[in-house]
Amino acid sequence: MRDISVKIFSNGKTVTIRVSSELVTILKSHYVKNMKRYSYTVTKYPSTFFFEEELMKQE
């Protein structure tokens, strides 16, 4: 099992949004302590955040 306190994506990485298949770049990440996971802000949607399960590594 993966340690959830370790983020999968780093700032500046290009990832894909699972729902829309859009390529975006991670601006910043934030660990949400009460949810025990990371949220990510991306370039195309800076006022929205995504959780790890909503993003995929670019292939």
N, CA, C and O atoms as a GROMACS GRO file, in nm:
protein
  236
    1MET      N    1   0.084  -0.119   0.000
    1MET     CA    2   0.000   0.000   0.000
    1MET      C    3   0.088   0.125   0.000
    1MET      O    4   0.190   0.128   0.068
    2ARG      N    5   0.049   0.226  -0.076
    2ARG     CA    6   0.125   0.348  -0.092
    2ARG      C    7   0.105   0.441   0.027
    2ARG      O    8  -0.005   0.451   0.081
    3ASP      N    9   0.214   0.509   0.069
    3ASP     CA   10   0.206   0.608   0.176
    3ASP      C   11   0.139   0.734   0.120
    3ASP      O   12   0.196   0.802   0.035
    4ILE      N   13   0.020   0.763   0.167
    4ILE     CA   14  -0.061   0.873   0.113
    4ILE      C   15   0.002   1.010   0.141
    4ILE      O   16  -0.028   1.105   0.069
    5SER      N   17   0.086   1.021   0.242
    5SER     CA   18   0.146   1.151   0.273
    5SER      C   19   0.257   1.188   0.175
    5SER      O   20   0.316   1.296   0.186
    6VAL      N   21   0.287   1.101   0.078
    6VAL     CA   22   0.388   1.128  -0.025
    6VAL      C   23   0.315   1.161  -0.154
    6VAL      O   24   0.236   1.081  -0.204
    7LYS      N   25   0.342   1.281  -0.208
    7LYS     CA   26   0.268   1.320  -0.329
    7LYS      C   27   0.320   1.249  -0.453
    7LYS      O   28   0.438   1.217  -0.463
    8ILE      N   29   0.230   1.224  -0.546
    8ILE     CA   30   0.262   1.155  -0.670
    8ILE      C   31   0.318   1.252  -0.773
    8ILE      O   32   0.413   1.219  -0.844
    9PHE      N   33   0.260   1.370  -0.782
    9PHE     CA   34   0.295   1.468  -0.884
    9PHE      C   35   0.374   1.583  -0.822
    9PHE      O   36   0.344   1.626  -0.711
   10SER      N   37   0.473   1.632  -0.894
   10SER     CA   38   0.550   1.746  -0.845
   10SER      C   39   0.518   1.870  -0.928
   10SER      O   40   0.467   1.860  -1.040
   11ASN      N   41   0.547   1.986  -0.872
   11ASN     CA   42   0.520   2.112  -0.940
   11ASN      C   43   0.596   2.116  -1.073
   11ASN      O   44   0.712   2.076  -1.081
   12GLY      N   45   0.528   2.167  -1.176
   12GLY     CA   46   0.590   2.176  -1.308
   12GLY      C   47   0.569   2.054  -1.396
   12GLY      O   48   0.600   2.059  -1.515
   13LYS      N   49   0.518   1.944  -1.340
   13LYS     CA   50   0.494   1.823  -1.419
   13LYS      C   51   0.368   1.838  -1.504
   13LYS      O   52   0.270   1.900  -1.462
   14THR      N   53   0.372   1.782  -1.624
   14THR     CA   54   0.255   1.779  -1.711
   14THR      C   55   0.178   1.651  -1.682
   14THR      O   56   0.234   1.542  -1.680
   15VAL      N   57   0.048   1.667  -1.659
   15VAL     CA   58  -0.040   1.554  -1.628
   15VAL      C   59  -0.167   1.564  -1.712
   15VAL      O   60  -0.192   1.665  -1.778
   16THR      N   61  -0.246   1.460  -1.708
   16THR     CA   62  -0.373   1.456  -1.781
   16THR      C   63  -0.487   1.455  -1.681
   16THR      O   64  -0.483   1.381  -1.582
   17ILE      N   65  -0.589   1.538  -1.705
   17ILE     CA   66  -0.711   1.534  -1.624
   17ILE      C   67  -0.792   1.415  -1.674
   17ILE      O   68  -0.825   1.409  -1.793
   18ARG      N   69  -0.824   1.322  -1.588
   18ARG     CA   70  -0.890   1.196  -1.627
   18ARG      C   71  -1.022   1.219  -1.701
   18ARG      O   72  -1.047   1.156  -1.804
   19VAL      N   73  -1.106   1.306  -1.651
   19VAL     CA   74  -1.241   1.324  -1.707
   19VAL      C   75  -1.238   1.383  -1.848
   19VAL      O   76  -1.313   1.339  -1.936
   20SER      N   77  -1.153   1.483  -1.870
   20SER     CA   78  -1.153   1.554  -1.997
   20SER      C   79  -1.037   1.517  -2.090
   20SER      O   80  -1.036   1.558  -2.206
   21SER      N   81  -0.940   1.442  -2.041
   21SER     CA   82  -0.818   1.406  -2.115
   21SER      C   83  -0.735   1.527  -2.156
   21SER      O   84  -0.658   1.519  -2.252
   22GLU      N   85  -0.750   1.638  -2.085
   22GLU     CA   86  -0.672   1.759  -2.114
   22GLU      C   87  -0.535   1.749  -2.049
   22GLU      O   88  -0.521   1.700  -1.937
   23LEU      N   89  -0.434   1.797  -2.121
   23LEU     CA   90  -0.300   1.807  -2.064
   23LEU      C   91  -0.287   1.940  -1.991
   23LEU      O   92  -0.320   2.045  -2.047
   24VAL      N   93  -0.240   1.935  -1.868
   24VAL     CA   94  -0.221   2.054  -1.787
   24VAL      C   95  -0.090   2.041  -1.709
   24VAL      O   96  -0.035   1.931  -1.698
   25THR      N   97  -0.042   2.152  -1.657
   25THR     CA   98   0.080   2.152  -1.578
   25THR      C   99   0.047   2.184  -1.433
   25THR      O  100  -0.032   2.274  -1.405
   26ILE      N  101   0.107   2.110  -1.341
   26ILE     CA  102   0.085   2.132  -1.198
   26ILE      C  103   0.149   2.264  -1.157
   26ILE      O  104   0.268   2.283  -1.179
   27LEU      N  105   0.071   2.354  -1.098
   27LEU     CA  106   0.125   2.480  -1.045
   27LEU      C  107   0.174   2.461  -0.903
   27LEU      O  108   0.287   2.499  -0.870
   28LYS      N  109   0.089   2.402  -0.819
   28LYS     CA  110   0.128   2.379  -0.680
   28LYS      C  111   0.045   2.266  -0.621
   28LYS      O  112  -0.061   2.229  -0.673
   29SER      N  113   0.096   2.213  -0.511
   29SER     CA  114   0.025   2.106  -0.442
   29SER      C  115   0.011   2.143  -0.295
   29SER      O  116   0.087   2.224  -0.241
   30HIS      N  117  -0.088   2.082  -0.233
   30HIS     CA  118  -0.114   2.111  -0.092
   30HIS      C  119  -0.166   1.983  -0.026
   30HIS      O  120  -0.257   1.918  -0.078
   31TYR      N  121  -0.107   1.948   0.088
   31TYR     CA  122  -0.153   1.830   0.161
   31TYR      C  123  -0.273   1.869   0.246
   31TYR      O  124  -0.263   1.958   0.330
   32VAL      N  125  -0.386   1.803   0.226
   32VAL     CA  126  -0.508   1.829   0.302
   32VAL      C  127  -0.510   1.728   0.416
   32VAL      O  128  -0.545   1.612   0.398
   33LYS      N  129  -0.472   1.775   0.533
   33LYS     CA  130  -0.450   1.687   0.647
   33LYS      C  131  -0.574   1.607   0.687
   33LYS      O  132  -0.565   1.486   0.708
   34ASN      N  133  -0.689   1.672   0.696
   34ASN     CA  134  -0.810   1.601   0.741
   34ASN      C  135  -0.860   1.500   0.637
   34ASN      O  136  -0.933   1.407   0.673
   35MET      N  137  -0.823   1.516   0.512
   35MET     CA  138  -0.861   1.420   0.408
   35MET      C  139  -0.747   1.322   0.379
   35MET      O  140  -0.766   1.222   0.309
   36LYS      N  141  -0.630   1.350   0.433
   36LYS     CA  142  -0.512   1.264   0.419
   36LYS      C  143  -0.475   1.239   0.273
   36LYS      O  144  -0.446   1.125   0.235
   37ARG      N  145  -0.475   1.345   0.192
   37ARG     CA  146  -0.433   1.335   0.053
   37ARG      C  147  -0.395   1.473   0.000
   37ARG      O  148  -0.422   1.575   0.063
   38TYR      N  149  -0.333   1.474  -0.116
   38TYR     CA  150  -0.288   1.598  -0.177
   38TYR      C  151  -0.394   1.654  -0.272
   38TYR      O  152  -0.466   1.579  -0.339
   39SER      N  153  -0.400   1.786  -0.278
   39SER     CA  154  -0.478   1.853  -0.382
   39SER      C  155  -0.378   1.927  -0.470
   39SER      O  156  -0.272   1.969  -0.424
   40TYR      N  157  -0.414   1.943  -0.596
   40TYR     CA  158  -0.326   2.006  -0.693
   40TYR      C  159  -0.398   2.118  -0.766
   40TYR      O  160  -0.514   2.104  -0.802
   41THR      N  161  -0.327   2.228  -0.787
   41THR     CA  162  -0.375   2.339  -0.869
   41THR      C  163  -0.300   2.330  -1.002
   41THR      O  164  -0.179   2.308  -1.003
   42VAL      N  165  -0.372   2.347  -1.113
   42VAL     CA  166  -0.311   2.334  -1.245
   42VAL      C  167  -0.320   2.465  -1.323
   42VAL      O  168  -0.401   2.552  -1.290
   43THR      N  169  -0.238   2.478  -1.426
   43THR     CA  170  -0.227   2.602  -1.502
   43THR      C  171  -0.357   2.645  -1.569
   43THR      O  172  -0.394   2.763  -1.562
   44LYS      N  173  -0.426   2.554  -1.632
   44LYS     CA  174  -0.545   2.590  -1.709
   44LYS      C  175  -0.663   2.630  -1.621
   44LYS      O  176  -0.748   2.709  -1.663
   45TYR      N  177  -0.669   2.577  -1.499
   45TYR     CA  178  -0.779   2.605  -1.407
   45TYR      C  179  -0.723   2.645  -1.270
   45TYR      O  180  -0.736   2.568  -1.175
   46PRO      N  181  -0.663   2.763  -1.258
   46PRO     CA  182  -0.596   2.801  -1.133
   46PRO      C  183  -0.689   2.823  -1.014
   46PRO      O  184  -0.642   2.823  -0.900
   47SER      N  185  -0.817   2.840  -1.037
   47SER     CA  186  -0.911   2.860  -0.925
   47SER      C  187  -0.977   2.729  -0.881
   47SER      O  188  -1.063   2.729  -0.792
   48THR      N  189  -0.938   2.618  -0.943
   48THR     CA  190  -0.994   2.487  -0.912
   48THR      C  191  -0.881   2.397  -0.864
   48THR      O  192  -0.766   2.414  -0.905
   49PHE      N  193  -0.912   2.301  -0.777
   49PHE     CA  194  -0.810   2.204  -0.738
   49PHE      C  195  -0.857   2.064  -0.775
   49PHE      O  196  -0.976   2.038  -0.788
   50PHE      N  197  -0.761   1.976  -0.790
   50PHE     CA  198  -0.786   1.837  -0.825
   50PHE      C  199  -0.717   1.748  -0.724
   50PHE      O  200  -0.611   1.783  -0.673
   51PHE      N  201  -0.775   1.632  -0.695
   51PHE     CA  202  -0.709   1.533  -0.612
   51PHE      C  203  -0.634   1.435  -0.702
   51PHE      O  204  -0.659   1.429  -0.822
   52GLU      N  205  -0.543   1.359  -0.642
   52GLU     CA  206  -0.457   1.268  -0.720
   52GLU      C  207  -0.535   1.174  -0.809
   52GLU      O  208  -0.495   1.146  -0.922
   53GLU      N  209  -0.647   1.123  -0.759
   53GLU     CA  210  -0.722   1.026  -0.838
   53GLU      C  211  -0.791   1.089  -0.960
   53GLU      O  212  -0.841   1.016  -1.046
   54GLU      N  213  -0.794   1.222  -0.968
   54GLU     CA  214  -0.853   1.290  -1.083
   54GLU      C  215  -0.750   1.321  -1.191
   54GLU      O  216  -0.786   1.371  -1.298
   55LEU      N  217  -0.624   1.290  -1.164
   55LEU     CA  218  -0.514   1.319  -1.256
   55LEU      C  219  -0.440   1.191  -1.291
   55LEU      O  220  -0.440   1.095  -1.214
   56MET      N  221  -0.377   1.191  -1.409
   56MET     CA  222  -0.294   1.077  -1.451
   56MET      C  223  -0.159   1.128  -1.498
   56MET      O  224  -0.149   1.239  -1.550
   57LYS      N  225  -0.057   1.048  -1.478
   57LYS     CA  226   0.075   1.082  -1.532
   57LYS      C  227   0.066   1.080  -1.683
   57LYS      O  228  -0.004   0.998  -1.741
   58GLN      N  229   0.137   1.173  -1.746
   58GLN     CA  230   0.137   1.178  -1.891
   58GLN      C  231   0.220   1.061  -1.945
   58GLN      O  232   0.328   1.031  -1.894
   59GLU      N  233   0.169   0.996  -2.047
   59GLU     CA  234   0.238   0.878  -2.103
   59GLU      C  235   0.328   0.916  -2.217
   59GLU      O  236   0.393   0.830  -2.276
   0.00000   0.00000   0.00000
